[in-house]
Amino acid sequence: MENDLKLKLEQLHQRVDALKDQINTEEATKNAFVMPFIQIIGYDIFNPTEVIPEFICDIGTKKGEKIDYVIKKDGEPILIIECKHWKEKADAHNSQLHRYFHVSKSRFGVLTNGHVYNFFTDLERPNIMDDKPFFTLDIANLKDSNLKILENFTKQGYSLDSILDSAEALKYIKAVRGEFEKELQDPSDELVKLLVNRFFEKPLTASRLSTFKEYTRRAISNSINESISYRLKNALSMNDKIPSQQQEEMIAPIDENTEAQKAITTEEEIEGSQIVKAILRETVPAAPIAFRDTQSYFGILLDDNNRKPLARLHFNFSKKYLELFHNGKDNGERKLLESLDDIYKYRKELLTTVHNYQQNIIITEITDTVS
């Protein structure tokens, strides 16, 4: 079920990406993006006893207030959904969802803009919606762990107990992770003192604290980058079954760039290369697609041959570029990327590159046969 759910959500993401510029209203966002999502998780949008649009919910003296959607199971409301225009943030602050939640019997509320879905419950105070979501689903960045959580909200797999059991853990793990990521970007004085006092016996003056703060930031960054690089090499070895000799060659330089061994593979390069690989696998199996990292760029090759570049990721600067070779290996063309999702825009060029190499192989074989 998880794979089927993922496939349908990926198709929805492609739909959202293709149509969003033509969607000019909140109502259009609901019809084009949110209703298909409700269908994907198994509920019948054409059954008014199961999915109720514009559900009237009187709030105190306010009469006629409406919730965008109420989803019912066995006659009881299990989910209320408020929608925003796709250009707006799915932010609960000043949201009507707070008020709707208070008078609803549902334990869960969703605030969405059609591509990000924030799930809320009442962990802090009974029947009062928490300010922060315990679970966020971004259809542009699907993760297996998130799909497992979403399964508990589907019609077939709905489990109130399972969701509530994990909701508190999800909420606070997310909060801890957020604080941890802040520390990674800009270590606090408290963290620096905690670490440095374990090995530095002299008093930490303001000047020394500032110096150690920079040391801490660099130490954390180096540790993470080395871990990512190590995991990438292991993943490539396991997934593509590359022989040990060829695996050692993967870290060899492209175009004899002798500085390649100093390169540090980043998480964005890993994610970007996997997007390219997913596109290319429409026409070629995984095994012939190889990766090599250098200080200048991250290379993606066919048959692990530096004369057959498929693409290069130039992510080492403030602006990110994808280099394409659909016009030939000696005529690379760089494209500015606003986000990693922009790589999908160049699917045609990437597939053309593979096709060109395949055509060259066929022509060579014919020539050899004739000769």
C-alpha positions in Angstrom: 0.0 0.0 0.0 2.9 2.3 0.8 4.4 2.1 -2.7 1.0 2.7 -4.2 0.4 5.7 -2.0 3.8 7.1 -2.9 3.2 6.7 -6.6 -0.1 8.5 -6.5 1.3 11.4 -4.4 4.2 11.7 -6.8 1.7 11.9 -9.7 -0.2 14.6 -7.7 3.0 16.6 -7.2 3.6 16.5 -11.0 0.1 17.8 -11.5 0.5 20.5 -8.9 3.8 21.6 -10.5 2.3 21.6 -14.0 -0.9 23.5 -13.2 -0.1 25.8 -10.3 0.6 28.9 -12.4 -2.9 28.6 -13.9 -4.6 28.3 -10.4 -5.6 31.8 -9.4 -8.0 31.2 -6.5 -8.3 29.3 -3.3 -11.4 27.5 -4.7 -9.4 26.4 -7.7 -6.7 25.1 -5.4 -9.2 23.0 -3.5 -10.7 21.5 -6.7 -7.4 20.9 -8.5 -5.1 19.9 -5.7 -6.8 19.1 -2.4 -9.7 17.0 -3.6 -7.4 14.7 -5.5 -5.4 14.3 -2.3 -8.5 13.3 -0.3 -9.2 10.7 -3.0 -5.7 9.4 -2.8 -6.0 8.7 0.9 -9.1 6.6 0.1 -12.2 8.8 0.7 -15.0 9.2 -1.7 -15.2 12.9 -2.6 -18.6 12.3 -4.3 -20.2 10.7 -1.2 -21.6 13.6 0.9 -21.8 11.3 4.0 -18.1 10.7 3.8 -16.5 13.9 2.5 -18.5 17.0 3.3 -17.5 20.3 1.6 -18.4 23.7 3.1 -19.5 22.1 6.4 -21.4 24.6 8.4 -20.0 25.0 11.9 -21.5 27.6 14.2 -18.9 29.1 16.5 -20.5 30.9 19.5 -22.5 33.8 18.3 -21.1 33.4 14.8 -23.6 31.5 12.7 -22.9 29.9 9.3 -19.1 29.6 9.7 -17.9 26.9 7.3 -15.1 24.4 7.2 -13.7 23.6 3.8 -13.9 19.8 4.3 -15.0 17.4 7.0 -14.1 13.7 6.5 -16.2 11.2 8.3 -15.7 7.5 9.1 -18.6 5.4 10.5 -20.6 8.6 10.8 -18.1 10.4 13.0 -15.8 13.3 11.9 -12.2 12.2 12.0 -10.5 15.0 10.0 -11.3 18.7 9.3 -9.4 20.4 6.5 -8.9 24.1 5.9 -7.4 25.1 2.5 -5.4 28.1 1.4 -4.3 29.3 -2.0 -1.2 27.4 -3.2 0.9 30.6 -3.1 0.1 31.0 0.7 2.0 29.3 3.5 0.2 26.5 5.3 0.6 28.4 8.5 -1.9 27.9 11.4 -1.4 31.3 12.9 -4.6 33.4 12.7 -6.2 30.5 11.0 -9.9 29.6 11.2 -8.8 26.0 11.9 -8.2 26.9 15.5 -11.8 27.9 16.0 -13.2 25.0 13.9 -11.2 22.5 15.9 -12.7 23.8 19.2 -16.3 23.0 18.2 -15.5 19.9 16.2 -15.5 16.3 17.5 -12.6 15.5 15.3 -9.2 14.9 17.0 -7.2 16.1 13.9 -7.1 19.2 11.8 -5.3 19.7 8.5 -4.1 23.1 7.1 -3.0 22.9 3.5 -2.1 24.9 0.4 -2.3 21.9 -1.9 1.3 20.9 -1.7 2.1 21.1 2.0 -0.2 19.4 4.5 0.2 20.3 8.2 -1.6 17.9 10.7 -2.6 19.2 14.1 -4.1 17.7 17.2 -4.6 18.7 20.9 -1.6 17.5 22.8 -1.1 20.6 24.9 -4.7 21.2 26.0 -7.8 19.0 25.4 -10.0 20.1 22.6 -7.8 23.1 21.8 -5.6 22.8 18.7 -1.9 23.0 19.3 -0.1 26.0 17.7 2.4 23.7 15.9 1.7 20.6 13.8 2.8 17.2 14.9 3.2 16.0 11.4 3.9 17.8 8.1 3.7 16.2 4.6 5.3 17.9 1.7 4.3 16.1 -1.6 7.4 17.6 -3.2 9.6 15.8 -0.7 8.1 12.4 0.1 9.8 10.3 2.7 9.1 6.7 3.6 8.7 7.6 7.3 6.1 10.2 6.4 4.2 7.8 4.2 3.9 5.3 7.0 2.3 8.0 9.2 0.0 9.1 6.4 -1.2 5.5 6.0 -2.8 5.8 9.5 -5.0 8.6 8.1 -6.2 6.6 5.0 -9.7 5.2 5.0 -8.3 1.6 4.9 -5.6 2.1 7.5 -7.2 4.7 9.8 -6.2 4.1 13.4 -6.9 6.8 16.0 -4.9 4.9 18.7 -1.9 4.5 16.5 -1.9 8.2 15.5 -2.3 9.4 19.1 0.4 7.0 20.3 2.9 8.5 17.9 1.6 12.1 17.8 3.5 13.3 20.9 6.7 11.7 19.9 6.4 13.2 16.4 5.7 16.6 17.7 8.6 16.8 20.1 11.1 14.9 17.9 10.3 17.6 15.3 10.9 20.3 17.8 14.2 18.9 19.0 15.3 18.4 15.4 14.5 22.0 14.7 16.6 23.2 17.6 19.4 20.8 16.6 19.5 22.2 13.1 19.7 25.7 14.4 22.8 24.6 16.4 24.3 23.1 13.3 24.0 26.4 11.4 24.9 28.7 14.3 26.1 27.0 17.5 24.8 28.8 20.6 27.1 29.9 23.4 25.6 27.2 25.6 26.5 24.4 23.3 30.0 25.8 22.7 30.6 26.0 26.4 29.3 22.6 27.0 31.6 21.0 24.5 34.7 23.1 25.1 34.7 22.9 28.9 35.2 19.2 28.5 38.7 19.6 27.2 39.7 23.3 27.6 40.7 24.1 31.2 41.4 27.8 30.8 38.7 30.4 31.4 36.5 31.1 28.3 36.9 34.8 27.7 34.6 36.5 25.2 37.3 36.4 22.5 38.0 32.7 23.1 34.3 31.9 23.1 33.9 33.6 19.7 36.9 31.6 18.3 35.6 28.3 19.7 32.2 29.1 18.3 33.7 29.1 14.8 35.7 26.0 15.5 32.5 24.2 16.7 30.6 25.2 13.5 33.4 23.9 11.3 33.8 20.7 13.3 30.1 19.9 13.1 30.1 20.7 9.3 33.1 18.5 8.6 31.7 15.6 10.6 28.4 15.7 8.8 30.0 16.0 5.3 32.3 13.1 6.0 29.4 11.0 7.2 27.3 11.8 4.1 30.2 11.1 1.8 30.8 7.7 3.5 27.1 6.8 3.3 26.9 7.8 -0.4 29.8 5.5 -1.3 28.3 2.6 0.6 24.8 3.2 -0.8 26.2 3.2 -4.4 28.0 0.0 -3.7 24.9 -1.7 -2.3 22.3 -0.4 -4.8 24.3 -0.7 -8.0 26.4 -3.7 -7.1 29.5 -2.0 -8.3 32.6 -4.3 -8.2 35.2 -3.3 -5.6 37.7 -2.1 -8.2 35.1 0.0 -9.9 33.9 1.4 -6.6 37.4 2.6 -5.9 37.4 4.3 -9.3 34.2 6.2 -8.4 36.2 8.7 -6.3 38.7 9.1 -9.1 38.6 12.6 -10.8 36.6 13.5 -13.8 38.7 14.7 -16.7 41.8 13.8 -14.7 41.1 16.5 -12.1 43.7 15.6 -9.5 42.0 17.6 -6.8 38.9 15.4 -6.8 40.0 13.4 -3.8 39.6 16.5 -1.7 36.0 16.9 -2.6 33.3 16.6 0.0 29.9 15.3 -1.1 27.0 17.3 0.2 23.5 16.2 1.0 22.1 18.4 -1.8 24.5 16.8 -4.3 23.2 13.4 -3.2 19.6 14.4 -3.5 20.2 16.1 -6.9 22.0 13.1 -8.3 19.2 10.8 -7.2 16.7 13.0 -9.0 18.8 12.8 -12.2 19.2 9.1 -11.8 15.4 8.6 -11.3 14.7 10.5 -14.6 17.4 8.5 -16.5 16.1 5.2 -15.3 13.1 5.7 -17.6 15.4 4.4 -20.4 18.5 2.9 -18.8 19.0 0.6 -15.7 20.6 1.8 -12.6 23.9 0.0 -13.0 25.4 2.0 -15.9 24.8 5.3 -14.1 27.8 6.3 -12.0 28.7 9.3 -9.8 32.1 11.0 -9.3 32.6 14.1 -7.1 35.3 16.7 -7.6 36.0 20.1 -6.0 34.5 21.8 -9.0 31.3 19.8 -9.6 29.5 16.5 -9.0 29.5 14.4 -12.2 26.9 11.9 -13.3 28.3 9.5 -16.0 27.1 6.7 -18.3 29.1 3.5 -17.9 31.4 5.2 -15.5 33.1 6.8 -18.5 34.2 10.4 -18.2 33.7 10.7 -22.0 30.0 10.1 -21.5 28.8 12.8 -19.1 25.1 12.8 -18.5 25.0 15.8 -16.2 27.0 17.8 -13.7 25.9 19.5 -10.5 27.6 22.8 -9.8 26.5 23.3 -6.2 29.6 24.7 -4.6 28.6 28.3 -5.0 25.7 30.5 -3.7 23.8 29.8 -6.9 23.3 26.2 -8.1 23.5 25.1 -11.7 22.7 21.9 -13.6 25.0 21.3 -16.6 23.4 19.4 -19.5 25.0 17.6 -22.4 22.2 17.0 -24.9 24.1 19.0 -27.5 27.2 16.8 -27.1 29.8 16.1 -24.4 31.9 19.1 -25.5 28.9 21.5 -25.5 27.8 21.6 -21.9 24.9 24.0 -21.1 24.4 25.3 -17.6 20.9 25.9 -16.2 20.2 27.9 -13.1 18.3 26.0 -10.4 16.1 27.9 -8.0 15.4 24.6 -6.2 16.3 20.9 -6.7 12.8 20.3 -8.0 13.8 22.4 -11.1 15.9 19.5 -12.3 12.6 17.8 -13.3 12.2 20.6 -15.9 15.1 19.2 -17.9 13.9 15.7 -18.2 13.8 15.9 -22.0 17.4 17.1 -22.2 18.6 14.4 -19.9 16.9 11.6 -21.8 18.1 13.1 -25.1 21.7 12.8 -23.8 21.2 9.1 -23.1 19.5 8.5 -26.4 22.5 10.2 -28.2 25.0 7.9 -26.6 22.8 4.9 -27.4 22.5 6.0 -31.0 26.3 6.3 -31.3 26.7 2.7 -30.0 24.3 1.4 -32.6 26.0 3.3 -35.4 29.4 2.0 -34.3 28.1 -1.5 -34.2 26.7 -1.2 -37.7 29.9 0.3 -39.0 31.9 -2.5 -37.5 29.6 -5.1 -39.0 29.8 -3.6 -42.5 33.6 -3.4 -42.2 
